[in-house]
């Protein structure tokens, strides 16, 4: 988990060297996160299964760059909100395990409300 702190420190150093914190607020950081996630989606838009597989193979580095951009904004936003992203992630996974118990969800794609008859 030390790696998350190291990555966050790298992001903060990058931002601070450029004096960009003055432009950052939670709304704009969240917008940037969504914009980067959208750029990731562009790699898959309008492609069928075979085309997706070929595109991933041919553009893995570029896809990785987009994922890194998403991670950048996740780390920055979680830092600025004073949110422990590791603990938030663990809590989310525990909640997901309750929503999607193995005996009901294994091999199924339904939303938890359908699995539980809600």
C-alpha angles and dihedrals in degrees: 000000000000086000091068090056091047091051092046090050089051091052092047092048090050092050096042094050087059096042091234099140088090089068096046124097128154094259095053093042090053090048090051090051091053092045091054091047087052090053087054090052091054088070090065103033116122094001125122124217097279093044091050092052092049092045092051091051093047097042106030092128093053092046088051090053091054092049089049090052090053090049090049092059093042090054094045095046094046090050094048091048090049088237121152098228093191092056091042090052093048091049090049092051091050089051091048090052089055093046093045108034112187094240091058103030106039109123093356130109101198120125115258091254089062093045091054096038093243 
